[in-house]
């Protein structure tokens, strides 16, 4: 399994403790690879301390900044036929390893994702309803097993697994997407699962493959959500572009009235709609702003 990390040494310590407490089946051969993505804190010391009592743990360094770079480095180092991913702020349940393996076998799947519950540092505000959980990589809407298709949301990186042959067929994570240092972005996970499905392979959601994701207090603020939406949409525009022939500053002309309508809907909603719906409409405005900046930068 692979844990990519950046400047979260103490949180990583908690994750390693949870991984060390996993209960693998007798005879299971497994390893944990921590990929340090150019951290400036004491990440390496935390890993080396854990290694003294845990020979299964390996340390790797990836100096090219970006979560996708770190994941690809880990894939290149991994020796197993099944590669699990989790994050440095996640605590897997003790049966996570076995339930994930068993689910892949039971369903004959090539890749999977699972349940991700929140660990709130502070109680979430009233406007932060489940409709926003995706921004926090939290997935609690279902706890059963079901197939992932092009019409269902893809798994999140905090809890996902792949058979090695997947990467041989569809390639590695897109390094133009995903978080880079403190710049928030996403889309690399969804892109990977889109390619897997397009190749005719099977992806499932495993309700009993369970981890718990820390949600720090600063991530429950509207400022964080605005920043996440803006930077993620900017990244998508820069890496994928958008269709459209007639342009101004490399932005298709149809985007400008869409932004104006979104602003109008946002302003009206603050007087007429519940707090979560009003903020959701505000987030749409930040999506367009990020999209437009990304296209302008790519001109």
N, C-alpha and C positions, 0 to 999 in steps of 0.2 A: 504494500500500500504506500501511497505517496502523500506527504503533507508539505505543501509549499508555504513558506513563511516570509514575512517582511516586517522587521522591527516590532515583533510581539513576543519577546522572549518569555515573559512571565505567563502570558496566555498559552504559549506553546508548551510550557512546563505542565500546565493542567491537561492539555491535549495528550501529551506523552504519557502522563499517569493513567489517563482513561484508556489509551491504546495498550498499555502494559497490562491493564486489568482485563483485556479481552479473554474470552474463554474459547480457544480454538479446539476443534475436534482432535482426539488422539491421533498422532501421526501427521497432522497438518504441518506442512512446511510453509513458512511465511516470513516476511521481512517488512520493516518499516523504513522508508527513505524520507528523510527531511531534506528538502531543497531550500537552502537559504538564498533568497533572491536579493542579494546585495544588502543585507541588513547592516545597520550601523550600531546596533545595541549588542547585548551579550548573548545573542542567539546561539552562537557556536559553543559557548561555555555551558549553556543549558543542555545542549545535546550531548556534549562530551561527558557531563556529569551523569546523565541518564545512561550513557553507554557503559559506564563502569559496572553496572549491575544488569545490563540488558544487551547482550551481544547481537540480538536481532536488529538493533537500531543502527542505521547508517546515516552519515552526514555527507551532503553534496552542496556545492556552491555554484550558483548561476549568477554571473555578473551582469548579464544583459537584463535590464530592468523590464519587468512585465510578467504577469501571472502565467500567460501562455508560454513564454520562454521557460519559466520554471517548471511547468507541467511537462513540457516536451523534454526537458533535461531529465526529469524523473523517469519518464517512459524509457528513455534511452539507457538508463542505469538499471531499471527493474529487471529481475530475473524470472518472475512468475508468469504463468499463463493467464492469470486474472489480475487486473490492476484496479485497486480501489483508491478513490480519492476522498480526502476530507481536508478541512482547513485548520488553521492554527488557533481558531477561536471556537472550536467545536469539540464536544464531548460525546463520543459514540457510546452506546449502551454495550454491556459486556457480550451480548450475543450478536453484535453487529456483523462481525466477520463471517460467522457461520450462517446467519440468516441470509446474508447477501449471496454467499456461495450457493446455498441450497436453493434460493430463488432463481438464480441463473440456470441451475441444473433442472429444476422442476419445470420451468417454462421454456427450456431450450433457447434461452435468450442470448444475444450477443452483447448486450449492454443493459444497464438498469440504473434507476435512481430510487430514493426512498424518502421516508418521513423525516422531517426536520422540525423539531419543536423549539420554541424560543426560551431562552433564559434571560429574563428582563433584569437589567441592572437597576432600573427604576420602573414603576408602573407606567405603562404606555398611556399617553393622553387620550381623551375621548375620541378625537378625530381619527386616531390610528386604529382603524378597524382592519379586519382580515383582508379587505380588498388591497391593502398596501403591503401585505406580508411578503410579496415577491421582491419588493425593494430591499428587504432584509434577509433574503435567502431563507425564508421560513416557509415550510410546506406542511400544513396540518389539515388540509381540507378533506383528505381521505386516508384511511388506514387499511385498505384492502389491496389486493393485487389486481392490476389491470394493464392492458397493453398501451404503450405510448404510441400515438400516431401523429401524423402531420397536423391533426385538428386538436390535439391535447397539449397542454403546456409541457415543455421538456423538463427533465430533472435539473436540479441545481447542483453546483459543484461541491457543496458541503457534504453531499452524500451521493456519490455516483461510482459506478464500476464498469469496466470494459474487459472483454476477452482480448488478448494481445493481437489476435488476427484482425481486429477492427482497424487498428492503426496501419497495418500493412495494406489494407484495402482502401481506406478513405484518407489516409494521411494524418498528420498531427494537428494540434490546435493552431488556429490562425493567429499568428503573432501580431497582426495589425489590430486585433480586438482584445478586449479584456483590460483589467486594471493594471496600471503601471505606476508603481510607487504610491503616491498619495492621490493620483488622478483617478477618479472613479469612472469606471466603464464596465460594460458587460457585453454579452452576446457571443462570447467564444464557446460557451457550453451549448447554447441553442444551435449555433452553427454546426458544431460537431454532431449533435443528434440529428439535425436535418440531413447531413451527409450520410449518416449511418442508415437512416430510413430510406433515403433516395437510392442507396446501394442494395436495398431489398433485405436488409438485416432486421432482426427483431429486437425491440426495446420494450422493457416492462417497468412498471412502478411496483415496488415491493413495500407493502404497508408495514411489515414487521421488521424491515431494515431501518433501524431508528437511531438518530443522533440528536443532540441538543446543541443549539447554536446560541452563543452569547450575543446579546444585543445591548451594547453600551448605551448610556444615557444620551450621548450626543447624537446617536443614530435614530433617536425617537423625536427629533426636532424637525420642524418644517424646513429650516435652513438646510439640513442634511438632505432631505428628500428633493428639494429644489436643485441642489448641487448634483446629486446623483442623476436625476433625470436630464439635466442640462449636459453634463459631461458624457453620459452614456449616449445620448442622441447625437452629440457632436462626433463621438467616436464612430458611431454607425455611419454617419454621413461621410466621414473621411475615408472609412474603409470600404464602404459599399456603394456610396452615391445614391442618388434617387433619379428616377426617369423624368424626362421632360426635355423638349427641344428648345423652346424660346426661354431665354434666361436673362436675368439682370444680376450682375455680380456672381455669376455661376449658380444662382438660385432660380429654379423654374418659376415662371410668373404665377402659376396657380397656387404656389405656397403662400404668397403675400395675402390674398383674401382669406385663405385658411387661417392664417395667424390672426387676422382682424376678427374673424368670427369667433375664434377661440378666446380672444381677449374679451369680446362682448359677452360670451356665455359665462366667463369667469366672473366678470363684474356683476352680472345679474344674479348669479348663483349665491353670492355672498349675502344677498338680502332675502333669498327665497328658498334655499335648499339646506338640508342638514350639513353639519360641519364636514363630514367625510366626503360627501359628494362635491361640496364647494371646493375643498382642497384638491380633489381629483381633477376638477376642471382647471384649477391653477397649474397643476402639474402638466396638463396638456400644453399650456402656453410655454412652459419651460422646455417641453419637448421641441416645439417649433423653433424656439430661440436657439437651442443647442444645434438643431439640424441646420439652421441657416448659418450659424457661425462655422460649422464644419464644412459646409459647401463653399462658403466664402474663402476659408483657408485653403481649400483644394483647387481654387480657380486657376 
